[in-house]
Amino acid sequence: MNAAVPSPPGDDVGVIDLVQSPVETIPPWMGHSNNPTDLTLSPMKKQTKHKWYRDSVGEDPPRVELLIIELESVFRHRFPLSLPMDPLLLEFLVQSGSQPDLLPILHVGNLIGNHYVTALPLIMFSNIIYSKTLLVDIALRTVCYPPKQTKQACGPLKFWGSNMPNVLVPNSVKTQFYQYWVVHLEGTNVKAYTEQLSVDETKDFKVFEKSLVGFFEDQFDSMREGEKENIRQGLVQNCETLYIAGFPDSSRTSPTIVAAVQYTSSTDGAFINWLGVLDVLPVVENKVGKLPIENYRRYGLAMFLQNLIQFQQLSRKRSERLLLQTIPDSNACHYYLNRGYAKAPLNSLSSVISKIPS
């Protein structure tokens, strides 16, 4: 197995690596062909339309807003000619890096958070989604809940212990919510979260743990029991997990994991332990599930998760370098090489990190 680190991609690769690239005169989301924003506006018109977050707060902002402003300044320094980033994305990065110092949620109508979980609709990450297909075909999707009119009162849909935020859709009488969510889990804070759970909520957490292990297992030809235990321990120890939850349809309240990555963050970079994207839909009662997407690969979900980790690293003032191990000459190895990674000279972390912490 060879350790790998990302290097700036060549002209023949065509992959934008926002954090690892040199300081640009124009950010990728302003000029790339897969830009999810409106490219028909001129830079001058955009500058008059958008407003920096620091210019929209009062004289004595609360701590969470101060942290968002500080993070905004980090990105402005890194990308001096970029447009303002979505405050929801900035808060996601702030909240997912603030544990165990839990901050109050600023955007309560969109963001879900507690000691262990930070969750936000995928569409809110449009600043760092470089695939228009991913943005339009997946991120923008909404579903109705409940699916049909019923005489019985139907309580709010729950997601990680919180009510699912609704989406205001013009001319729609049904309650709708975004179908795809990005969820961050901080393993070191699981105790503060689980000790407050009820018996039923504890069972739900165990079900999720089993589903995450099953998800990664299904993406590989084989997996040893020790590797499964590694994933389970990653949820409750010194690892972080990012996954994309997709609600199959409004009649089912348990989302499907469509992509996930488990990793460890350090000052020298982030080491990716597991990374996978759903290949085929799970079969329920001998029928294929009702997810509108039959195959989630080739939409750029894996690249999005890797870029998000790099933004997390940058927001924490750590190295944006990504490190991972894969089997040489495997399909996975070719995938990483085609996306800007480089093989380490030796199968050792010391060959890419001069000083490895004990």
Secondary structure, DSSP 8 states (H G I E B T S, - for coil): -EEEEE----TTT----TTTS---SS-HHHH-TT-SS-TTS-HHHHHHH---GGGSS-SS--HHHHHHHHHHHHHHHHSTT-----HHHHHHHHHHTTTTS----S-TTT-EE-SSEEEEEGGGGGGG---HHHIIIIIT-EEESSSS--SS-----EETTEE---B--TT--S-EEESEEEEEEEGGGHHHHHTT--HHHHHHHHHHHHHHHHHHHHTSS---HHHHHHHHHHHHTT-EEEEEEE---TT--S-EEEEEEEEEEETTEEEEEEEEE--S--EETTEE---S-S--TTSSHHHHHHHHHHHHHHHTT----EEEEE-TTSHHHHHHHHTTEEE-SSSSGGGT-SS---
